[in-house]
Structure formats: structure tokens, C-alpha cells
Amino acid sequence: MIPKHRKPTHPGEILLLEFLEPMGLSQVELAHRMEVPVQRVNTLINGKRDITAETAILLSRVLKTSPEFWMNLQDARDLYEAREHLARAA
């Protein structure tokens, strides 16, 4: 269950800390394997880009995960931000 008292971790941080660093995989190498520009990976890791369905599929192919894993991380973050926004507006 995802805690509701804190903002969910950005998928890019999960990507860096739970996948790239343990695998010894650089952002450049990941981008090469995904066949995308390195800026796409870098902005994702730095939290400036969110996971899209296409990115989720590409990551799942390279990292042997499911696309749903990545989309669920993004959905949790999006839902948290929407709840926070609505709570502030009320």
C-alpha cells in the first residue's frame, strides 16, 4: 500500500536508485538501449519529465519489468498531486 502522508517518489528516482546504480548502467547506456535521446532519460531521472506509456514500455523491455510497474509509479504520484491540489482549492 502506498503511504498517503508523503508524496510518492518520482519514477525517475526509482529508476536511478533501484535500477541504474545497482546494475552499473549509465544514463547514456540506458538511452542507447531504449533508442531515445539521453536528454529523455536525464530529464526523467531529474524529475522534470513524467513516465509516459511509451517510456514505460521502453523501460520494461530494457529492464525486464512490466510497463504497468512504471505506470503505477507515475499514477500514484499523479493521484497524490491531484488530491493535494483539490485539498488546497477546497
N, C-alpha and C positions, 0 to 999 in steps of 0.2 A: 504494500500500500504506500502511496506517495504522501509524505507529510504535507499537511496544509498550512503549517505555521511558518514555513520558509519557502522562498522562491526555488522552484526546481532548477537543478543545474542545467546550464545550456548544453545542448548536444555536442557542441564543438569542444567543450571542456572534457566531456566524457570521451570523445574521440581521441583527444590528445593524451589524457592521463590513463585511460583504460585500454587503449589500443596502440597508438603510435609509439609512446615511450616504452611500454613493455616489449613490443615487437622490434624495437630499434629501427622503426620505419620513419623516414623524414617526410615532411610535408611535400617536398618535391617528388619523392618516390611515390607517395600515395597519389598525387595528382597525375603522375605519369601512368600509373596502373589504372586510374579511373578514366584516363584520356580527357582530362579537363585542365584548364589553366591553373597554375599553382595559386594564383590570387583567389580562386574559388575556395580552395582548401584553407588558405590562410585566413580569409575573412570569416569562414565558418568557425575555425578554431578560436579566433579572437572575438567571437560573439557578435560580429557585425552582419552576419548572414544566418538565416534560419535554414533548417532542413526542408528541402522540397521533396516531393515524391520521386523525382528523377535522381536527386542526390542520394536519397535513401536506397534506391535500387543499386546505384553505382557502388555505394559503400558496402552494401550487403554482398555484392559479388566479390569485391576485393578482400573484405574482412571475414567472409564466411559467416555472416549474421543474417538476420531476416530484415527485409525493408521495414516490417512492422516495428521492429525494435527501435529503429531510428525515428519513425513517425510517432511512436508512442512517447518518446522523449520530447519531441517537439510539441506534440499535443498537450502534454502535461504542462509544459511551460506556457503555451498559448492560453490554456484554460485558466491557469493561475493569474496571468496578466489581465485577462478579461474580467475575472472576478474582482481583482484589485481595482480595476478601472471603474466597474459598476458600483463597488462599495464606496469609492471616493465621490462618485456622482450622486449617490443617494443622500 
